Amino acid sequence: MGSAPTLTCSLCACAKALMKLNEAEVLRNSLEKKANVIARFEEATFFSLKGEVCWRMGHVKLAKKMLREALSLLGRQFPRTSMGAFVKS
């Protein structure tokens, strides 16, 4: 029974993190394309972080989408099978 408050706090923290990441995404998308100074690595880091937060909240499909985007920005592919993930690690 002692782990319930921790789980609730963890979900609350993830919800807050996701809210802040969504705000950051709105700001990032509002920048003009020619004035955009966000490097590819920084953008990949943003998508990776958002994917991790989504994963912890149980949004697996959205997490995969974010992680695929991060990897594509870095010129990498998401493993299609668990065997592929094992081989790449």
N, CA, C and O atoms as a MOPAC input file, in Angstrom:
PM7 MOZYME 1SCF
protein

 N      0.80000 1    -1.20200 1     0.00000 1
 C      0.00000 1     0.00000 1     0.00000 1
 C      0.84000 1     1.26100 1     0.00000 1
 O      0.36500 1     2.32100 1    -0.40900 1
 N      2.06400 1     1.16500 1     0.44700 1
 C      2.91400 1     2.33100 1     0.54400 1
 C      3.36300 1     2.88500 1    -0.79100 1
 O      3.82800 1     4.02200 1    -0.85900 1
 N      3.23200 1     2.09600 1    -1.87100 1
 C      3.72300 1     2.55800 1    -3.16800 1
 C      2.69000 1     3.37900 1    -3.93400 1
 O      3.03600 1     4.00000 1    -4.93800 1
 N      1.43700 1     3.40000 1    -3.49300 1
 C      0.39600 1     4.13000 1    -4.21100 1
 C      0.67300 1     5.62300 1    -4.28900 1
 O      0.54300 1     6.18600 1    -5.37600 1
 N      1.05100 1     6.31300 1    -3.19400 1
 C      1.34100 1     7.75100 1    -3.30600 1
 C      2.51300 1     8.03100 1    -4.23900 1
 O      2.51100 1     9.03600 1    -4.95000 1
 N      3.51500 1     7.15000 1    -4.24300 1
 C      4.65700 1     7.34500 1    -5.12400 1
 C      4.23400 1     7.23000 1    -6.58100 1
 O      4.67200 1     8.01300 1    -7.42400 1
 N      3.37600 1     6.24600 1    -6.87900 1
 C      2.88600 1     6.06400 1    -8.24100 1
 C      2.09000 1     7.28500 1    -8.67500 1
 O      2.24300 1     7.75800 1    -9.80200 1
 N      1.24400 1     7.79700 1    -7.79100 1
 C      0.44500 1     8.97800 1    -8.10500 1
 C      1.33800 1    10.18900 1    -8.34600 1
 O      1.11400 1    10.95200 1    -9.28600 1
 N      2.33800 1    10.36200 1    -7.50800 1
 C      3.26300 1    11.48700 1    -7.67800 1
 C      4.04200 1    11.34900 1    -8.97700 1
 O      4.30400 1    12.34400 1    -9.65300 1
 N      4.40900 1    10.13500 1    -9.32700 1
 C      5.14100 1     9.89300 1   -10.56400 1
 C      4.29000 1    10.24700 1   -11.78000 1
 O      4.77200 1    10.88400 1   -12.71700 1
 N      3.01600 1     9.82900 1   -11.76200 1
 C      2.12300 1    10.16600 1   -12.86600 1
 C      1.86800 1    11.66300 1   -12.92900 1
 O      1.77000 1    12.23700 1   -14.01300 1
 N      1.76000 1    12.29200 1   -11.76700 1
 C      1.56300 1    13.73700 1   -11.71100 1
 C      2.77000 1    14.46600 1   -12.30100 1
 O      2.61700 1    15.42600 1   -13.05600 1
 N      3.96700 1    14.00400 1   -11.95100 1
 C      5.18100 1    14.61700 1   -12.48200 1
 C      5.27700 1    14.41400 1   -13.98500 1
 O      5.69400 1    15.31800 1   -14.70900 1
 N      4.89100 1    13.22800 1   -14.46200 1
 C      4.92200 1    12.97100 1   -15.90500 1
 C      3.90900 1    13.84000 1   -16.63900 1
 O      4.18000 1    14.33600 1   -17.73200 1
 N      2.74400 1    14.02000 1   -16.03200 1
 C      1.72500 1    14.87100 1   -16.65100 1
 C      2.21800 1    16.31300 1   -16.74800 1
 O      2.00800 1    16.97700 1   -17.76300 1
 N      2.87400 1    16.79800 1   -15.68900 1
 C      3.42800 1    18.14900 1   -15.71400 1
 C      4.53100 1    18.26200 1   -16.76000 1
 O      4.61200 1    19.25500 1   -17.48300 1
 N      5.37800 1    17.24000 1   -16.83600 1
 C      6.46300 1    17.24800 1   -17.82000 1
 C      5.89900 1    17.26100 1   -19.23400 1
 O      6.39000 1    17.99200 1   -20.09400 1
 N      4.86400 1    16.45100 1   -19.47700 1
 C      4.25500 1    16.40900 1   -20.80600 1
 C      3.62200 1    17.75600 1   -21.15100 1
 O      3.70500 1    18.20600 1   -22.29400 1
 N      2.98900 1    18.40000 1   -20.16600 1
 C      2.38900 1    19.71200 1   -20.39400 1
 C      3.45500 1    20.73100 1   -20.80000 1
 O      3.26100 1    21.50300 1   -21.73900 1
 N      4.58200 1    20.72600 1   -20.08400 1
 C      5.67100 1    21.65500 1   -20.40300 1
 C      6.29300 1    21.34900 1   -21.76400 1
 O      6.66300 1    22.26200 1   -22.50100 1
 N      6.40800 1    20.06000 1   -22.09500 1
 C      6.95500 1    19.68400 1   -23.40500 1
 C      6.01200 1    20.11700 1   -24.52500 1
 O      6.46700 1    20.53600 1   -25.59000 1
 N      4.70900 1    20.02000 1   -24.29400 1
 C      3.74300 1    20.47900 1   -25.29900 1
 C      3.83200 1    21.99500 1   -25.47700 1
 O      3.72500 1    22.49600 1   -26.59600 1
 N      4.02900 1    22.72600 1   -24.37600 1
 C      4.21700 1    24.17800 1   -24.47300 1
 C      5.48300 1    24.49400 1   -25.26100 1
 O      5.49300 1    25.40400 1   -26.09000 1
 N      6.54400 1    23.74600 1   -25.00300 1
 C      7.79700 1    23.95700 1   -25.72700 1
 C      7.62800 1    23.65400 1   -27.20500 1
 O      8.22100 1    24.32100 1   -28.05300 1
 N      6.82000 1    22.64500 1   -27.51400 1
 C      6.59000 1    22.30200 1   -28.92000 1
 C      5.83600 1    23.40800 1   -29.64400 1
 O      6.12600 1    23.70500 1   -30.80300 1
 N      4.87600 1    24.01400 1   -28.96900 1
 C      4.14400 1    25.13500 1   -29.55900 1
 C      5.09700 1    26.28700 1   -29.84000 1
 O      5.04700 1    26.88700 1   -30.91400 1
 N      5.96100 1    26.59800 1   -28.88800 1
 C      6.94600 1    27.66800 1   -29.09000 1
 C      7.91500 1    27.32500 1   -30.21800 1
 O      8.25800 1    28.18000 1   -31.03400 1
 N      8.35100 1    26.07000 1   -30.25600 1
 C      9.28800 1    25.63200 1   -31.29400 1
 C      8.64800 1    25.72700 1   -32.68200 1
 O      9.29900 1    26.12800 1   -33.64600 1
 N      7.37500 1    25.35600 1   -32.77300 1
 C      6.67300 1    25.41000 1   -34.05300 1
 C      6.33200 1    26.83600 1   -34.47700 1
 O      6.09600 1    27.09400 1   -35.65700 1
 N      6.30500 1    27.75600 1   -33.52300 1
 C      5.95300 1    29.13800 1   -33.85500 1
 C      7.13300 1    29.91300 1   -34.44700 1
 O      6.94400 1    30.98600 1   -35.02100 1
 N      8.33200 1    29.38100 1   -34.31100 1
 C      9.49800 1    30.05100 1   -34.87500 1
 C      9.45300 1    29.99800 1   -36.39600 1
 O      9.02300 1    29.00600 1   -36.98400 1
 N      9.89800 1    31.06600 1   -37.01400 1
 C      9.98600 1    31.07400 1   -38.47200 1
 C     11.05600 1    30.08600 1   -38.89000 1
 O     12.07400 1    29.93100 1   -38.21600 1
 N     10.81800 1    29.42100 1   -40.00300 1
 C     11.75200 1    28.38400 1   -40.44700 1
 C     13.15100 1    28.94200 1   -40.69600 1
 O     14.13400 1    28.28700 1   -40.34900 1
 N     13.26900 1    30.13800 1   -41.29000 1
 C     14.60700 1    30.67200 1   -41.55300 1
 C     15.26300 1    31.23900 1   -40.29300 1
 O     16.48500 1    31.38000 1   -40.24400 1
 N     14.45100 1    31.56900 1   -39.25800 1
 C     15.00900 1    32.09700 1   -38.01800 1
 C     15.21000 1    30.98700 1   -36.98100 1
 O     15.66800 1    31.24200 1   -35.86800 1
 N     14.86700 1    29.77400 1   -37.35400 1
 C     14.95800 1    28.65200 1   -36.43800 1
 C     16.42200 1    28.26900 1   -36.22200 1
 O     17.10300 1    27.85100 1   -37.15900 1
 N     16.89600 1    28.40900 1   -35.00400 1
 C     18.29500 1    28.12800 1   -34.69500 1
 C     18.46500 1    26.82400 1   -33.92100 1
 O     19.56000 1    26.51700 1   -33.45000 1
 N     17.37300 1    26.04900 1   -33.78900 1
 C     17.45800 1    24.79100 1   -33.06200 1
 C     18.20300 1    23.77400 1   -33.92400 1
 O     17.79100 1    23.46900 1   -35.04300 1
 N     19.28200 1    23.26600 1   -33.39700 1
 C     20.08300 1    22.29400 1   -34.12600 1
 C     19.34600 1    20.96000 1   -34.19800 1
 O     18.45400 1    20.68400 1   -33.39500 1
 N     19.72900 1    20.14900 1   -35.16400 1
 C     19.10100 1    18.84900 1   -35.36700 1
 C     19.22400 1    17.97300 1   -34.11800 1
 O     18.27600 1    17.28000 1   -33.74900 1
 N     20.38600 1    18.00400 1   -33.47100 1
 C     20.58400 1    17.20400 1   -32.26000 1
 C     19.65800 1    17.65500 1   -31.13800 1
 O     19.09800 1    16.82600 1   -30.42000 1
 N     19.49500 1    18.96700 1   -30.98700 1
 C     18.61600 1    19.49100 1   -29.94700 1
 C     17.16600 1    19.09800 1   -30.21500 1
 O     16.42200 1    18.77400 1   -29.28900 1
 N     16.77200 1    19.12800 1   -31.47700 1
 C     15.41700 1    18.74000 1   -31.83700 1
 C     15.21500 1    17.24700 1   -31.58300 1
 O     14.16000 1    16.83500 1   -31.09900 1
 N     16.21700 1    16.44000 1   -31.90800 1
 C     16.14100 1    15.00400 1   -31.64100 1
 C     16.05500 1    14.74500 1   -30.13900 1
 O     15.32300 1    13.85500 1   -29.70700 1
 N     16.79000 1    15.50900 1   -29.34600 1
 C     16.74100 1    15.37000 1   -27.89100 1
 C     15.35000 1    15.70800 1   -27.37400 1
 O     14.84700 1    15.03900 1   -26.47100 1
 N     14.72700 1    16.73000 1   -27.93000 1
 C     13.37000 1    17.11700 1   -27.54700 1
 C     12.40000 1    15.96700 1   -27.80600 1
 O     11.61500 1    15.60600 1   -26.92900 1
 N     12.45300 1    15.38800 1   -29.01200 1
 C     11.55100 1    14.28600 1   -29.34600 1
 C     11.83400 1    13.05500 1   -28.48600 1
 O     10.90500 1    12.34100 1   -28.10600 1
 N     13.08400 1    12.80500 1   -28.18100 1
 C     13.45400 1    11.67500 1   -27.33600 1
 C     12.89400 1    11.84800 1   -25.92700 1
 O     12.34200 1    10.90800 1   -25.35500 1
 N     13.03400 1    13.03700 1   -25.37500 1
 C     12.51900 1    13.32100 1   -24.04100 1
 C     11.00100 1    13.19100 1   -24.00400 1
 O     10.44100 1    12.61500 1   -23.07100 1
 N     10.34500 1    13.72500 1   -25.01800 1
 C      8.89100 1    13.62800 1   -25.07400 1
 C      8.45700 1    12.16700 1   -25.21000 1
 O      7.45700 1    11.75600 1   -24.62200 1
 N      9.21000 1    11.38600 1   -25.98300 1
 C      8.90900 1     9.96400 1   -26.11600 1
 C      9.04700 1     9.22300 1   -24.80400 1
 O      8.22800 1     8.36100 1   -24.48500 1
 N     10.08300 1     9.55300 1   -24.03800 1
 C     10.28700 1     8.90400 1   -22.74500 1
 C      9.15900 1     9.24500 1   -21.77100 1
 O      8.68100 1     8.37100 1   -21.04800 1
 N      8.73400 1    10.50100 1   -21.74800 1
 C      7.63400 1    10.90800 1   -20.86800 1
 C      6.34100 1    10.20700 1   -21.28300 1
 O      5.59100 1     9.73300 1   -20.42900 1
 N      6.08200 1    10.14100 1   -22.57300 1
 C      4.87600 1     9.45800 1   -23.06000 1
 C      4.90800 1     7.98200 1   -22.69000 1
 O      3.88500 1     7.41400 1   -22.30900 1
 N      6.07600 1     7.36000 1   -22.80100 1
 C      6.23100 1     5.94600 1   -22.45600 1
 C      5.89400 1     5.73100 1   -20.98000 1
 O      5.16600 1     4.79900 1   -20.63800 1
 N      6.42300 1     6.59000 1   -20.10800 1
 C      6.17800 1     6.45100 1   -18.67300 1
 C      4.70600 1     6.67400 1   -18.31900 1
 O      4.21900 1     6.15700 1   -17.31300 1
 N      4.00500 1     7.44400 1   -19.14700 1
 C      2.58300 1     7.68300 1   -18.89700 1
 C      1.70500 1     6.59800 1   -19.51100 1
 O      0.49200 1     6.58400 1   -19.29800 1
 N      2.31400 1     5.69100 1   -20.27100 1
 C      1.54600 1     4.59700 1   -20.86900 1
 C      1.06200 1     4.87100 1   -22.28100 1
 O      0.28800 1     4.08400 1   -22.82500 1
 N      1.49700 1     5.96600 1   -22.88800 1
 C      1.11500 1     6.30700 1   -24.26000 1
 C      2.15100 1     5.70400 1   -25.21200 1
 O      2.99600 1     6.41300 1   -25.75900 1
 N      2.07000 1     4.38300 1   -25.39900 1
 C      3.10200 1     3.64900 1   -26.11900 1
 C      3.17700 1     4.05600 1   -27.58900 1
 O      4.27100 1     4.25400 1   -28.11700 1
 N      2.02800 1     4.18300 1   -28.25600 1
 C      2.04100 1     4.54600 1   -29.67500 1
 C      2.65500 1     5.92500 1   -29.90400 1
 O      3.45000 1     6.11200 1   -30.82500 1
 N      2.28500 1     6.88400 1   -29.06500 1
 C      2.84700 1     8.23000 1   -29.18400 1
 C      4.34000 1     8.21900 1   -28.86500 1
 O      5.12400 1     8.92700 1   -29.49700 1
 N      4.72500 1     7.41200 1   -27.88200 1
 C      6.14200 1     7.30400 1   -27.52100 1
 C      6.94800 1     6.76000 1   -28.69100 1
 O      8.02100 1     7.28000 1   -29.00000 1
 N      6.44100 1     5.71900 1   -29.34500 1
 C      7.14300 1     5.15500 1   -30.51400 1
 C      7.26400 1     6.19100 1   -31.62400 1
 O      8.30000 1     6.28900 1   -32.28100 1
 N      6.19800 1     6.96600 1   -31.82800 1
 C      6.21700 1     7.99700 1   -32.86900 1
 C      7.29800 1     9.04300 1   -32.56900 1
 O      8.06200 1     9.43200 1   -33.45200 1
 N      7.34800 1     9.48800 1   -31.31600 1
 C      8.34600 1    10.49000 1   -30.92700 1
 C      9.76700 1     9.93700 1   -31.04600 1
 O     10.66600 1    10.62700 1   -31.52800 1
 N      9.97000 1     8.69500 1   -30.60800 1
 C     11.30400 1     8.10200 1   -30.67300 1
 C     11.73400 1     7.85700 1   -32.12000 1
 O     12.90600 1     8.02100 1   -32.45900 1
 N     10.78500 1     7.46400 1   -32.96900 1
 C     11.10900 1     7.30100 1   -34.40200 1
 C     11.54300 1     8.63400 1   -35.01000 1
 O     12.49100 1     8.69000 1   -35.79400 1
 N     10.84700 1     9.69500 1   -34.64500 1
 C     11.18800 1    11.02600 1   -35.15400 1
 C     12.58500 1    11.43300 1   -34.69300 1
 O     13.37700 1    11.96500 1   -35.47100 1
 N     12.87700 1    11.17600 1   -33.41900 1
 C     14.20300 1    11.51500 1   -32.88300 1
 C     15.28600 1    10.74000 1   -33.62000 1
 O     16.31000 1    11.30800 1   -34.00200 1
 N     15.06500 1     9.45600 1   -33.81800 1
 C     16.06100 1     8.64000 1   -34.50500 1
 C     16.21700 1     9.04200 1   -35.97100 1
 O     17.32500 1     9.02100 1   -36.50600 1
 N     15.11700 1     9.40600 1   -36.61500 1
 C     15.22100 1     9.80600 1   -38.02700 1
 C     16.00500 1    11.11100 1   -38.17500 1
 O     16.72300 1    11.29800 1   -39.15700 1
 N     15.86600 1    12.00600 1   -37.20400 1
 C     16.64700 1    13.24500 1   -37.24200 1
 C     18.14400 1    12.96500 1   -37.10400 1
 O     18.98100 1    13.71800 1   -37.60200 1
 N     18.46100 1    11.87100 1   -36.42100 1
 C     19.86200 1    11.49000 1   -36.23100 1
 C     20.34000 1    10.50500 1   -37.29800 1
 O     21.47000 1    10.02100 1   -37.23900 1
 N     19.48000 1    10.21200 1   -38.26900 1
 C     19.85400 1     9.30900 1   -39.35200 1
 C     19.88800 1     7.84500 1   -38.92800 1
 O     20.63100 1     7.04900 1   -39.50400 1
 N     19.10000 1     7.49100 1   -37.94000 1
 C     19.02500 1     6.10900 1   -37.44500 1
 C     17.61400 1     5.58100 1   -37.64900 1
 O     16.67500 1     6.35200 1   -37.84500 1
 N     17.47100 1     4.24300 1   -37.59900 1
 C     16.15700 1     3.64100 1   -37.73000 1
 C     15.74400 1     2.97600 1   -36.43200 1
 O     16.57800 1     2.49000 1   -35.66800 1
 N     14.43900 1     2.96400 1   -36.19700 1
 C     13.86600 1     2.29300 1   -35.03700 1
 C     13.84500 1     0.79600 1   -35.33700 1
 O     13.39800 1     0.40700 1   -36.41600 1
 N     14.31300 1    -0.06200 1   -34.42000 1
 C     14.27600 1    -1.50400 1   -34.68000 1
 C     12.83700 1    -1.98100 1   -34.86300 1
 O     11.95200 1    -1.60000 1   -34.09800 1
 N     12.60800 1    -2.80700 1   -35.86800 1
 C     11.24600 1    -3.27000 1   -36.15400 1
 C     10.83500 1    -4.47000 1   -35.30700 1
 O      9.64500 1    -4.70000 1   -35.09400 1
 N     11.80300 1    -5.22700 1   -34.82900 1
 C     11.50100 1    -6.39900 1   -34.01500 1
 C     12.32000 1    -6.37200 1   -32.74300 1
 O     13.28300 1    -5.61400 1   -32.63000 1
 N     11.93500 1    -7.20300 1   -31.78200 1
 C     12.72000 1    -7.27900 1   -30.54700 1
 C     14.10200 1    -7.85000 1   -30.82500 1
 O     15.06900 1    -7.48300 1   -30.15800 1
 N     14.20600 1    -8.75300 1   -31.81000 1
 C     15.51200 1    -9.30200 1   -32.18700 1
 C     16.39100 1    -8.18800 1   -32.77200 1
 O     17.58800 1    -8.12800 1   -32.49100 1
 N     15.80400 1    -7.32500 1   -33.56900 1
 C     16.54700 1    -6.19700 1   -34.12500 1
 C     17.04400 1    -5.27200 1   -33.03100 1
 O     18.15600 1    -4.75200 1   -33.11200 1
 N     16.23200 1    -5.06500 1   -32.01600 1
 C     16.64500 1    -4.22100 1   -30.88000 1
 C     17.78800 1    -4.86600 1   -30.13200 1
 O     18.70900 1    -4.17600 1   -29.69700 1
 N     17.74700 1    -6.18400 1   -29.97400 1
 C     18.80500 1    -6.89500 1   -29.27500 1
 C     20.11800 1    -6.82100 1   -30.05700 1
 O     21.18300 1    -6.61300 1   -29.47600 1
 N     20.03500 1    -6.99300 1   -31.37300 1
 C     21.23500 1    -6.95600 1   -32.21800 1
 C     21.86100 1    -5.57400 1   -32.21500 1
 O     23.08500 1    -5.45100 1   -32.19400 1
 N     21.03300 1    -4.52300 1   -32.23600 1
 C     21.56500 1    -3.15100 1   -32.27000 1
 C     22.17400 1    -2.71600 1   -30.95600 1
 O     22.98600 1    -1.79100 1   -30.93400 1
 N     21.80000 1    -3.36200 1   -29.85200 1
 C     22.31800 1    -2.92500 1   -28.54900 1
 C     23.65300 1    -3.51900 1   -28.22800 1
 O     24.21300 1    -3.24300 1   -27.16700 1

